[in-house]
């Protein structure tokens, strides 16, 4: 086995973790990892040994993911029976409910923002690495991360969410309303 094959094998846990976060379905995530590894092995001669292998693999996965999204849009989307059964299950702990709400909020983010959050937050990549993987400038990565964090905060911390996570559009409307609201008169802070 070549050294690059061993290094690719060493990156499999990170690829799986990222794919599962992106795809939300373990079977489809495993398919994405497999497609990425097959592509990496067939294109191994194109990888430059003086570059970051993980960033190269994540770039391949990003491209495979984008292709899968485009293909799914053309075909239409399907829900699995397992996903439908998960809808009615009640949570039994606050942490579980918070995690569920966070996952729901994360899934509602635009794909570009969700991808940046996952690469930086889950994988611990640097902004420059994420920019290289996604093919956008570092400033765009920072902007997407900032918007994603703000939107997630709004969706998670909404006092009026009534047991549900607000949509990004609802979060945006809440931010606009908060900015447009008149300042409270002096001394009124104790009443709010």
mmCIF file of the C-alpha atoms, coordinates in Angstrom:
data_MODEL
# 
_entry.id   MODEL 
# 
loop_
_atom_site.group_PDB 
_atom_site.id 
_atom_site.type_symbol 
_atom_site.label_atom_id 
_atom_site.label_alt_id 
_atom_site.label_comp_id 
_atom_site.label_asym_id 
_atom_site.label_entity_id 
_atom_site.label_seq_id 
_atom_site.pdbx_PDB_ins_code 
_atom_site.Cartn_x 
_atom_site.Cartn_y 
_atom_site.Cartn_z 
_atom_site.occupancy 
_atom_site.B_iso_or_equiv 
_atom_site.pdbx_formal_charge 
_atom_site.auth_seq_id 
_atom_site.auth_comp_id 
_atom_site.auth_asym_id 
_atom_site.auth_atom_id 
_atom_site.pdbx_PDB_model_num 
ATOM 1   C CA . UNK A 1 1   ? 0.000   0.000  0.000   1.00 0.00 ? 1   UNK A CA 1 
ATOM 2   C CA . UNK A 1 2   ? 1.335   3.431  -0.916  1.00 0.00 ? 2   UNK A CA 1 
ATOM 3   C CA . UNK A 1 3   ? 1.945   6.050  1.768   1.00 0.00 ? 3   UNK A CA 1 
ATOM 4   C CA . UNK A 1 4   ? -0.889  8.218  0.412   1.00 0.00 ? 4   UNK A CA 1 
ATOM 5   C CA . UNK A 1 5   ? -3.312  5.282  0.753   1.00 0.00 ? 5   UNK A CA 1 
ATOM 6   C CA . UNK A 1 6   ? -2.387  4.927  4.417   1.00 0.00 ? 6   UNK A CA 1 
ATOM 7   C CA . UNK A 1 7   ? -2.808  8.654  4.975   1.00 0.00 ? 7   UNK A CA 1 
ATOM 8   C CA . UNK A 1 8   ? -6.222  8.569  3.283   1.00 0.00 ? 8   UNK A CA 1 
ATOM 9   C CA . UNK A 1 9   ? -7.229  5.677  5.543   1.00 0.00 ? 9   UNK A CA 1 
ATOM 10  C CA . UNK A 1 10  ? -6.132  7.741  8.560   1.00 0.00 ? 10  UNK A CA 1 
ATOM 11  C CA . UNK A 1 11  ? -8.552  10.510 7.526   1.00 0.00 ? 11  UNK A CA 1 
ATOM 12  C CA . UNK A 1 12  ? -11.593 8.200  7.285   1.00 0.00 ? 12  UNK A CA 1 
ATOM 13  C CA . UNK A 1 13  ? -12.995 9.022  10.758  1.00 0.00 ? 13  UNK A CA 1 
ATOM 14  C CA . UNK A 1 14  ? -12.962 12.759 9.975   1.00 0.00 ? 14  UNK A CA 1 
ATOM 15  C CA . UNK A 1 15  ? -14.496 12.178 6.563   1.00 0.00 ? 15  UNK A CA 1 
ATOM 16  C CA . UNK A 1 16  ? -17.242 10.028 8.091   1.00 0.00 ? 16  UNK A CA 1 
ATOM 17  C CA . UNK A 1 17  ? -17.999 12.547 10.825  1.00 0.00 ? 17  UNK A CA 1 
ATOM 18  C CA . UNK A 1 18  ? -18.256 15.418 8.370   1.00 0.00 ? 18  UNK A CA 1 
ATOM 19  C CA . UNK A 1 19  ? -20.296 13.382 5.871   1.00 0.00 ? 19  UNK A CA 1 
ATOM 20  C CA . UNK A 1 20  ? -22.765 12.317 8.562   1.00 0.00 ? 20  UNK A CA 1 
ATOM 21  C CA . UNK A 1 21  ? -23.202 15.905 9.657   1.00 0.00 ? 21  UNK A CA 1 
ATOM 22  C CA . UNK A 1 22  ? -23.789 16.985 6.059   1.00 0.00 ? 22  UNK A CA 1 
ATOM 23  C CA . UNK A 1 23  ? -26.056 14.178 4.902   1.00 0.00 ? 23  UNK A CA 1 
ATOM 24  C CA . UNK A 1 24  ? -28.068 13.516 8.100   1.00 0.00 ? 24  UNK A CA 1 
ATOM 25  C CA . UNK A 1 25  ? -28.581 9.940  6.908   1.00 0.00 ? 25  UNK A CA 1 
ATOM 26  C CA . UNK A 1 26  ? -25.826 7.485  7.923   1.00 0.00 ? 26  UNK A CA 1 
ATOM 27  C CA . UNK A 1 27  ? -26.262 5.333  4.813   1.00 0.00 ? 27  UNK A CA 1 
ATOM 28  C CA . UNK A 1 28  ? -26.046 8.282  2.439   1.00 0.00 ? 28  UNK A CA 1 
ATOM 29  C CA . UNK A 1 29  ? -23.126 9.646  4.463   1.00 0.00 ? 29  UNK A CA 1 
ATOM 30  C CA . UNK A 1 30  ? -21.262 6.354  4.088   1.00 0.00 ? 30  UNK A CA 1 
ATOM 31  C CA . UNK A 1 31  ? -21.963 6.470  0.356   1.00 0.00 ? 31  UNK A CA 1 
ATOM 32  C CA . UNK A 1 32  ? -20.517 9.977  0.219   1.00 0.00 ? 32  UNK A CA 1 
ATOM 33  C CA . UNK A 1 33  ? -17.371 8.849  2.062   1.00 0.00 ? 33  UNK A CA 1 
ATOM 34  C CA . UNK A 1 34  ? -17.014 5.878  -0.276  1.00 0.00 ? 34  UNK A CA 1 
ATOM 35  C CA . UNK A 1 35  ? -17.421 8.060  -3.371  1.00 0.00 ? 35  UNK A CA 1 
ATOM 36  C CA . UNK A 1 36  ? -14.878 10.510 -1.963  1.00 0.00 ? 36  UNK A CA 1 
ATOM 37  C CA . UNK A 1 37  ? -12.323 7.789  -1.200  1.00 0.00 ? 37  UNK A CA 1 
ATOM 38  C CA . UNK A 1 38  ? -12.795 6.151  -4.610  1.00 0.00 ? 38  UNK A CA 1 
ATOM 39  C CA . UNK A 1 39  ? -12.262 9.517  -6.267  1.00 0.00 ? 39  UNK A CA 1 
ATOM 40  C CA . UNK A 1 40  ? -9.240  10.258 -4.055  1.00 0.00 ? 40  UNK A CA 1 
ATOM 41  C CA . UNK A 1 41  ? -7.629  6.916  -4.865  1.00 0.00 ? 41  UNK A CA 1 
ATOM 42  C CA . UNK A 1 42  ? -8.264  7.317  -8.591  1.00 0.00 ? 42  UNK A CA 1 
ATOM 43  C CA . UNK A 1 43  ? -6.893  10.880 -8.499  1.00 0.00 ? 43  UNK A CA 1 
ATOM 44  C CA . UNK A 1 44  ? -4.086  10.262 -5.973  1.00 0.00 ? 44  UNK A CA 1 
ATOM 45  C CA . UNK A 1 45  ? -1.526  11.115 -8.634  1.00 0.00 ? 45  UNK A CA 1 
ATOM 46  C CA . UNK A 1 46  ? -2.943  14.676 -8.690  1.00 0.00 ? 46  UNK A CA 1 
ATOM 47  C CA . UNK A 1 47  ? -2.385  15.264 -4.968  1.00 0.00 ? 47  UNK A CA 1 
ATOM 48  C CA . UNK A 1 48  ? 0.763   17.225 -4.234  1.00 0.00 ? 48  UNK A CA 1 
ATOM 49  C CA . UNK A 1 49  ? 2.658   15.745 -1.255  1.00 0.00 ? 49  UNK A CA 1 
ATOM 50  C CA . UNK A 1 50  ? 3.598   19.200 0.063   1.00 0.00 ? 50  UNK A CA 1 
ATOM 51  C CA . UNK A 1 51  ? -0.092  20.157 0.482   1.00 0.00 ? 51  UNK A CA 1 
ATOM 52  C CA . UNK A 1 52  ? -2.635  19.324 3.190   1.00 0.00 ? 52  UNK A CA 1 
ATOM 53  C CA . UNK A 1 53  ? -4.181  15.935 2.407   1.00 0.00 ? 53  UNK A CA 1 
ATOM 54  C CA . UNK A 1 54  ? -7.152  16.531 4.704   1.00 0.00 ? 54  UNK A CA 1 
ATOM 55  C CA . UNK A 1 55  ? -8.040  19.782 2.921   1.00 0.00 ? 55  UNK A CA 1 
ATOM 56  C CA . UNK A 1 56  ? -7.724  17.996 -0.437  1.00 0.00 ? 56  UNK A CA 1 
ATOM 57  C CA . UNK A 1 57  ? -10.017 15.175 0.734   1.00 0.00 ? 57  UNK A CA 1 
ATOM 58  C CA . UNK A 1 58  ? -12.548 17.623 2.151   1.00 0.00 ? 58  UNK A CA 1 
ATOM 59  C CA . UNK A 1 59  ? -12.492 19.509 -1.149  1.00 0.00 ? 59  UNK A CA 1 
ATOM 60  C CA . UNK A 1 60  ? -13.237 16.267 -2.982  1.00 0.00 ? 60  UNK A CA 1 
ATOM 61  C CA . UNK A 1 61  ? -16.046 15.527 -0.509  1.00 0.00 ? 61  UNK A CA 1 
ATOM 62  C CA . UNK A 1 62  ? -17.426 19.062 -0.851  1.00 0.00 ? 62  UNK A CA 1 
ATOM 63  C CA . UNK A 1 63  ? -17.564 18.651 -4.619  1.00 0.00 ? 63  UNK A CA 1 
ATOM 64  C CA . UNK A 1 64  ? -19.194 15.206 -4.304  1.00 0.00 ? 64  UNK A CA 1 
ATOM 65  C CA . UNK A 1 65  ? -21.737 16.679 -1.858  1.00 0.00 ? 65  UNK A CA 1 
ATOM 66  C CA . UNK A 1 66  ? -22.587 19.579 -4.167  1.00 0.00 ? 66  UNK A CA 1 
ATOM 67  C CA . UNK A 1 67  ? -23.018 17.126 -7.043  1.00 0.00 ? 67  UNK A CA 1 
ATOM 68  C CA . UNK A 1 68  ? -25.310 14.982 -4.860  1.00 0.00 ? 68  UNK A CA 1 
ATOM 69  C CA . UNK A 1 69  ? -27.414 18.032 -3.952  1.00 0.00 ? 69  UNK A CA 1 
ATOM 70  C CA . UNK A 1 70  ? -27.740 19.040 -7.586  1.00 0.00 ? 70  UNK A CA 1 
ATOM 71  C CA . UNK A 1 71  ? -28.675 15.501 -8.534  1.00 0.00 ? 71  UNK A CA 1 
ATOM 72  C CA . UNK A 1 72  ? -31.265 15.311 -5.727  1.00 0.00 ? 72  UNK A CA 1 
ATOM 73  C CA . UNK A 1 73  ? -32.815 18.589 -6.860  1.00 0.00 ? 73  UNK A CA 1 
ATOM 74  C CA . UNK A 1 74  ? -33.195 17.193 -10.372 1.00 0.00 ? 74  UNK A CA 1 
ATOM 75  C CA . UNK A 1 75  ? -34.662 13.899 -9.075  1.00 0.00 ? 75  UNK A CA 1 
ATOM 76  C CA . UNK A 1 76  ? -36.760 15.342 -6.260  1.00 0.00 ? 76  UNK A CA 1 
ATOM 77  C CA . UNK A 1 77  ? -36.360 14.492 -2.582  1.00 0.00 ? 77  UNK A CA 1 
ATOM 78  C CA . UNK A 1 78  ? -37.525 11.440 -0.655  1.00 0.00 ? 78  UNK A CA 1 
ATOM 79  C CA . UNK A 1 79  ? -37.907 10.818 3.051   1.00 0.00 ? 79  UNK A CA 1 
ATOM 80  C CA . UNK A 1 80  ? -37.054 7.488  4.582   1.00 0.00 ? 80  UNK A CA 1 
ATOM 81  C CA . UNK A 1 81  ? -39.551 5.627  6.710   1.00 0.00 ? 81  UNK A CA 1 
ATOM 82  C CA . UNK A 1 82  ? -37.074 5.753  9.608   1.00 0.00 ? 82  UNK A CA 1 
ATOM 83  C CA . UNK A 1 83  ? -36.987 9.539  9.411   1.00 0.00 ? 83  UNK A CA 1 
ATOM 84  C CA . UNK A 1 84  ? -40.786 9.665  9.486   1.00 0.00 ? 84  UNK A CA 1 
ATOM 85  C CA . UNK A 1 85  ? -40.855 7.465  12.600  1.00 0.00 ? 85  UNK A CA 1 
ATOM 86  C CA . UNK A 1 86  ? -38.439 9.792  14.396  1.00 0.00 ? 86  UNK A CA 1 
ATOM 87  C CA . UNK A 1 87  ? -40.888 12.699 14.177  1.00 0.00 ? 87  UNK A CA 1 
ATOM 88  C CA . UNK A 1 88  ? -43.164 11.635 17.029  1.00 0.00 ? 88  UNK A CA 1 
ATOM 89  C CA . UNK A 1 89  ? -40.593 10.445 19.558  1.00 0.00 ? 89  UNK A CA 1 
ATOM 90  C CA . UNK A 1 90  ? -40.573 12.534 22.725  1.00 0.00 ? 90  UNK A CA 1 
ATOM 91  C CA . UNK A 1 91  ? -37.276 13.513 24.333  1.00 0.00 ? 91  UNK A CA 1 
ATOM 92  C CA . UNK A 1 92  ? -36.637 12.523 27.915  1.00 0.00 ? 92  UNK A CA 1 
ATOM 93  C CA . UNK A 1 93  ? -33.888 14.942 28.930  1.00 0.00 ? 93  UNK A CA 1 
ATOM 94  C CA . UNK A 1 94  ? -33.303 18.627 28.511  1.00 0.00 ? 94  UNK A CA 1 
ATOM 95  C CA . UNK A 1 95  ? -29.903 18.072 26.898  1.00 0.00 ? 95  UNK A CA 1 
ATOM 96  C CA . UNK A 1 96  ? -31.449 15.744 24.356  1.00 0.00 ? 96  UNK A CA 1 
ATOM 97  C CA . UNK A 1 97  ? -34.101 18.317 23.526  1.00 0.00 ? 97  UNK A CA 1 
ATOM 98  C CA . UNK A 1 98  ? -31.543 21.099 23.220  1.00 0.00 ? 98  UNK A CA 1 
ATOM 99  C CA . UNK A 1 99  ? -29.415 18.956 20.938  1.00 0.00 ? 99  UNK A CA 1 
ATOM 100 C CA . UNK A 1 100 ? -32.477 18.120 18.860  1.00 0.00 ? 100 UNK A CA 1 
ATOM 101 C CA . UNK A 1 101 ? -33.351 21.808 18.595  1.00 0.00 ? 101 UNK A CA 1 
ATOM 102 C CA . UNK A 1 102 ? -29.790 22.659 17.644  1.00 0.00 ? 102 UNK A CA 1 
ATOM 103 C CA . UNK A 1 103 ? -29.717 19.951 14.985  1.00 0.00 ? 103 UNK A CA 1 
ATOM 104 C CA . UNK A 1 104 ? -33.039 21.207 13.617  1.00 0.00 ? 104 UNK A CA 1 
ATOM 105 C CA . UNK A 1 105 ? -31.732 24.772 13.568  1.00 0.00 ? 105 UNK A CA 1 
ATOM 106 C CA . UNK A 1 106 ? -28.504 23.650 11.917  1.00 0.00 ? 106 UNK A CA 1 
ATOM 107 C CA . UNK A 1 107 ? -30.448 21.762 9.258   1.00 0.00 ? 107 UNK A CA 1 
ATOM 108 C CA . UNK A 1 108 ? -32.494 24.890 8.494   1.00 0.00 ? 108 UNK A CA 1 
ATOM 109 C CA . UNK A 1 109 ? -29.416 26.978 7.774   1.00 0.00 ? 109 UNK A CA 1 
ATOM 110 C CA . UNK A 1 110 ? -28.615 27.547 4.116   1.00 0.00 ? 110 UNK A CA 1 
ATOM 111 C CA . UNK A 1 111 ? -26.240 24.819 2.885   1.00 0.00 ? 111 UNK A CA 1 
ATOM 112 C CA . UNK A 1 112 ? -23.322 27.248 2.493   1.00 0.00 ? 112 UNK A CA 1 
ATOM 113 C CA . UNK A 1 113 ? -23.603 28.443 6.098   1.00 0.00 ? 113 UNK A CA 1 
ATOM 114 C CA . UNK A 1 114 ? -24.163 24.942 7.501   1.00 0.00 ? 114 UNK A CA 1 
ATOM 115 C CA . UNK A 1 115 ? -21.097 23.654 5.683   1.00 0.00 ? 115 UNK A CA 1 
ATOM 116 C CA . UNK A 1 116 ? -18.880 26.407 7.117   1.00 0.00 ? 116 UNK A CA 1 
ATOM 117 C CA . UNK A 1 117 ? -20.220 25.814 10.653  1.00 0.00 ? 117 UNK A CA 1 
ATOM 118 C CA . UNK A 1 118 ? -19.499 22.088 10.360  1.00 0.00 ? 118 UNK A CA 1 
ATOM 119 C CA . UNK A 1 119 ? -16.023 22.478 8.907   1.00 0.00 ? 119 UNK A CA 1 
ATOM 120 C CA . UNK A 1 120 ? -14.959 25.038 11.514  1.00 0.00 ? 120 UNK A CA 1 
ATOM 121 C CA . UNK A 1 121 ? -16.968 23.903 14.520  1.00 0.00 ? 121 UNK A CA 1 
ATOM 122 C CA . UNK A 1 122 ? -17.003 20.140 14.065  1.00 0.00 ? 122 UNK A CA 1 
ATOM 123 C CA . UNK A 1 123 ? -13.769 19.546 12.194  1.00 0.00 ? 123 UNK A CA 1 
ATOM 124 C CA . UNK A 1 124 ? -11.770 22.391 13.724  1.00 0.00 ? 124 UNK A CA 1 
ATOM 125 C CA . UNK A 1 125 ? -10.439 23.632 10.407  1.00 0.00 ? 125 UNK A CA 1 
ATOM 126 C CA . UNK A 1 126 ? -8.994  27.104 9.992   1.00 0.00 ? 126 UNK A CA 1 
ATOM 127 C CA . UNK A 1 127 ? -10.782 29.754 7.956   1.00 0.00 ? 127 UNK A CA 1 
ATOM 128 C CA . UNK A 1 128 ? -8.130  29.510 5.250   1.00 0.00 ? 128 UNK A CA 1 
ATOM 129 C CA . UNK A 1 129 ? -8.596  25.744 4.973   1.00 0.00 ? 129 UNK A CA 1 
ATOM 130 C CA . UNK A 1 130 ? -12.367 26.116 4.741   1.00 0.00 ? 130 UNK A CA 1 
ATOM 131 C CA . UNK A 1 131 ? -11.945 28.772 2.056   1.00 0.00 ? 131 UNK A CA 1 
ATOM 132 C CA . UNK A 1 132 ? -9.735  26.406 0.080   1.00 0.00 ? 132 UNK A CA 1 
ATOM 133 C CA . UNK A 1 133 ? -12.170 23.496 0.484   1.00 0.00 ? 133 UNK A CA 1 
ATOM 134 C CA . UNK A 1 134 ? -15.266 25.478 -0.481  1.00 0.00 ? 134 UNK A CA 1 
ATOM 135 C CA . UNK A 1 135 ? -13.583 27.579 -3.148  1.00 0.00 ? 135 UNK A CA 1 
ATOM 136 C CA . UNK A 1 136 ? -14.572 30.951 -1.713  1.00 0.00 ? 136 UNK A CA 1 
ATOM 137 C CA . UNK A 1 137 ? -12.500 33.824 -0.242  1.00 0.00 ? 137 UNK A CA 1 
ATOM 138 C CA . UNK A 1 138 ? -11.657 33.804 3.483   1.00 0.00 ? 138 UNK A CA 1 
ATOM 139 C CA . UNK A 1 139 ? -13.845 36.881 3.981   1.00 0.00 ? 139 UNK A CA 1 
ATOM 140 C CA . UNK A 1 140 ? -16.823 34.979 2.608   1.00 0.00 ? 140 UNK A CA 1 
ATOM 141 C CA . UNK A 1 141 ? -16.119 32.115 5.028   1.00 0.00 ? 141 UNK A CA 1 
ATOM 142 C CA . UNK A 1 142 ? -16.048 34.559 7.935   1.00 0.00 ? 142 UNK A CA 1 
ATOM 143 C CA . UNK A 1 143 ? -19.224 36.251 6.757   1.00 0.00 ? 143 UNK A CA 1 
ATOM 144 C CA . UNK A 1 144 ? -21.055 32.940 6.359   1.00 0.00 ? 144 UNK A CA 1 
ATOM 145 C CA . UNK A 1 145 ? -19.906 31.793 9.794   1.00 0.00 ? 145 UNK A CA 1 
ATOM 146 C CA . UNK A 1 146 ? -20.968 35.062 11.396  1.00 0.00 ? 146 UNK A CA 1 
ATOM 147 C CA . UNK A 1 147 ? -24.407 34.966 9.741   1.00 0.00 ? 147 UNK A CA 1 
ATOM 148 C CA . UNK A 1 148 ? -24.812 31.305 10.656  1.00 0.00 ? 148 UNK A CA 1 
ATOM 149 C CA . UNK A 1 149 ? -23.918 31.891 14.308  1.00 0.00 ? 149 UNK A CA 1 
ATOM 150 C CA . UNK A 1 150 ? -26.274 34.849 14.549  1.00 0.00 ? 150 UNK A CA 1 
ATOM 151 C CA . UNK A 1 151 ? -29.096 32.934 12.885  1.00 0.00 ? 151 UNK A CA 1 
ATOM 152 C CA . UNK A 1 152 ? -28.529 29.890 15.112  1.00 0.00 ? 152 UNK A CA 1 
ATOM 153 C CA . UNK A 1 153 ? -28.598 32.111 18.201  1.00 0.00 ? 153 UNK A CA 1 
ATOM 154 C CA . UNK A 1 154 ? -31.839 33.702 17.061  1.00 0.00 ? 154 UNK A CA 1 
ATOM 155 C CA . UNK A 1 155 ? -33.450 30.372 16.261  1.00 0.00 ? 155 UNK A CA 1 
ATOM 156 C CA . UNK A 1 156 ? -32.355 28.776 19.550  1.00 0.00 ? 156 UNK A CA 1 
ATOM 157 C CA . UNK A 1 157 ? -32.873 31.682 21.952  1.00 0.00 ? 157 UNK A CA 1 
ATOM 158 C CA . UNK A 1 158 ? -36.213 32.906 20.671  1.00 0.00 ? 158 UNK A CA 1 
ATOM 159 C CA . UNK A 1 159 ? -38.491 33.451 23.673  1.00 0.00 ? 159 UNK A CA 1 
ATOM 160 C CA . UNK A 1 160 ? -41.577 33.054 21.507  1.00 0.00 ? 160 UNK A CA 1 
ATOM 161 C CA . UNK A 1 161 ? -40.608 29.879 19.734  1.00 0.00 ? 161 UNK A CA 1 
ATOM 162 C CA . UNK A 1 162 ? -43.295 27.919 21.588  1.00 0.00 ? 162 UNK A CA 1 
ATOM 163 C CA . UNK A 1 163 ? -41.310 24.705 21.799  1.00 0.00 ? 163 UNK A CA 1 
ATOM 164 C CA . UNK A 1 164 ? -40.064 24.849 18.246  1.00 0.00 ? 164 UNK A CA 1 
ATOM 165 C CA . UNK A 1 165 ? -37.024 26.180 16.458  1.00 0.00 ? 165 UNK A CA 1 
ATOM 166 C CA . UNK A 1 166 ? -37.688 29.284 14.418  1.00 0.00 ? 166 UNK A CA 1 
ATOM 167 C CA . UNK A 1 167 ? -36.841 29.321 10.738  1.00 0.00 ? 167 UNK A CA 1 
ATOM 168 C CA . UNK A 1 168 ? -33.977 31.481 9.462   1.00 0.00 ? 168 UNK A CA 1 
ATOM 169 C CA . UNK A 1 169 ? -36.586 33.854 7.965   1.00 0.00 ? 169 UNK A CA 1 
ATOM 170 C CA . UNK A 1 170 ? -38.320 34.189 11.349  1.00 0.00 ? 170 UNK A CA 1 
ATOM 171 C CA . UNK A 1 171 ? -34.949 34.795 13.002  1.00 0.00 ? 171 UNK A CA 1 
ATOM 172 C CA . UNK A 1 172 ? -34.147 37.518 10.438  1.00 0.00 ? 172 UNK A CA 1 
ATOM 173 C CA . UNK A 1 173 ? -37.534 39.146 11.035  1.00 0.00 ? 173 UNK A CA 1 
ATOM 174 C CA . UNK A 1 174 ? -36.893 39.086 14.795  1.00 0.00 ? 174 UNK A CA 1 
ATOM 175 C CA . UNK A 1 175 ? -33.503 40.766 14.336  1.00 0.00 ? 175 UNK A CA 1 
ATOM 176 C CA . UNK A 1 176 ? -35.007 43.460 12.119  1.00 0.00 ? 176 UNK A CA 1 
ATOM 177 C CA . UNK A 1 177 ? -37.814 44.098 14.614  1.00 0.00 ? 177 UNK A CA 1 
ATOM 178 C CA . UNK A 1 178 ? -35.334 44.334 17.504  1.00 0.00 ? 178 UNK A CA 1 
ATOM 179 C CA . UNK A 1 179 ? -33.243 46.861 15.594  1.00 0.00 ? 179 UNK A CA 1 
ATOM 180 C CA . UNK A 1 180 ? -36.309 48.912 14.659  1.00 0.00 ? 180 UNK A CA 1 
ATOM 181 C CA . UNK A 1 181 ? -37.824 48.918 18.162  1.00 0.00 ? 181 UNK A CA 1 
ATOM 182 C CA . UNK A 1 182 ? -37.560 52.253 19.999  1.00 0.00 ? 182 UNK A CA 1 
ATOM 183 C CA . UNK A 1 183 ? -35.194 52.386 22.964  1.00 0.00 ? 183 UNK A CA 1 
ATOM 184 C CA . UNK A 1 184 ? -36.806 51.964 26.376  1.00 0.00 ? 184 UNK A CA 1 
ATOM 185 C CA . UNK A 1 185 ? -37.130 55.176 28.412  1.00 0.00 ? 185 UNK A CA 1 
ATOM 186 C CA . UNK A 1 186 ? -34.606 55.692 31.171  1.00 0.00 ? 186 UNK A CA 1 
ATOM 187 C CA . UNK A 1 187 ? -35.512 53.831 34.334  1.00 0.00 ? 187 UNK A CA 1 
ATOM 188 C CA . UNK A 1 188 ? -37.750 51.402 32.437  1.00 0.00 ? 188 UNK A CA 1 
ATOM 189 C CA . UNK A 1 189 ? -35.092 48.701 32.277  1.00 0.00 ? 189 UNK A CA 1 
ATOM 190 C CA . UNK A 1 190 ? -36.349 47.098 35.495  1.00 0.00 ? 190 UNK A CA 1 
ATOM 191 C CA . UNK A 1 191 ? -39.799 46.582 33.998  1.00 0.00 ? 191 UNK A CA 1 
ATOM 192 C CA . UNK A 1 192 ? -38.608 44.762 30.876  1.00 0.00 ? 192 UNK A CA 1 
# 
